[in-house]
Amino acid sequence: MAAAGAPAAEKGEEQMPETEALAAARERNSRFLSGLELEARALRRCRRAGICAPVVFFVDYASNCLFMEEIEGSVTVRDYIQSTMGTGTTPQSLFGLAKTIGQVLARMHDEDLIHGDLTTSNMLLKPPVEQLHIVLIDFGLSFISALPEDKGVDLYVLEKAFLSTHPNTETVFEAFLKTYSTSSKKARPVLKKLDEVRLRGRKRSMVG
């Protein structure tokens, strides 16, 4: 059993700046819920949808702790990618992982669950890691939304974190998006919003 913040659900190391869109959406959805309640509900929602996430045992409001399953022997997707790329292999060797992530996140978004802090540190691989069994963790910033805008921003946060943490993996992220597109029932408007968010991000960068 591990409390929130323990190795089974350690916080992501890449701290990406929160977008205004995500902040506004989270405010709409979490006004009456504590962070612990949001995370516990998100984890349970994942498991009901067949998405692998730690089992929630109980929420201790007195100590402000969330007790959940420890994923023993797991490694973060971040460490797995860095280890794989460190051996001198080509990015194509990660396409299988990218496709698996695409399937998992497509299912998550089809459940109208927004993670809010998607990074490769917030995804675990259960042993044996070669089977690419993804476990999603760290839902403290999650919320529920059916809006394509919120899902597009969720993907944009992942894209920024992914490409900044793992250089020269653009083709890997493209493989992820391709699988997301074919796996999600609601992908078309979401990917359209992703393109719009990218454009807004580039404009802000040009303005400085």
Buried (B, 14 or more C-beta within 10 A) or exposed (E): EBBBEBEBBBBBBBEBEBBEBBEEBBEEBBEEEEBBBBBBBBBBBBBEEEBBBBEBBEBEEEEEBBBBBBBEEBBBBBBBBEEBBEEEEEBEEBBEBBBBBBBBBBBBBBBBBBBBBBBBBBBBBBEEBEEBBBBBBBBBBBBBBEBBBBBBBBBBBBBBBBBEBBEEBEBBBEBBBBBBBEBBEBBEEBBEBBEBBBEBBEEEEEEE
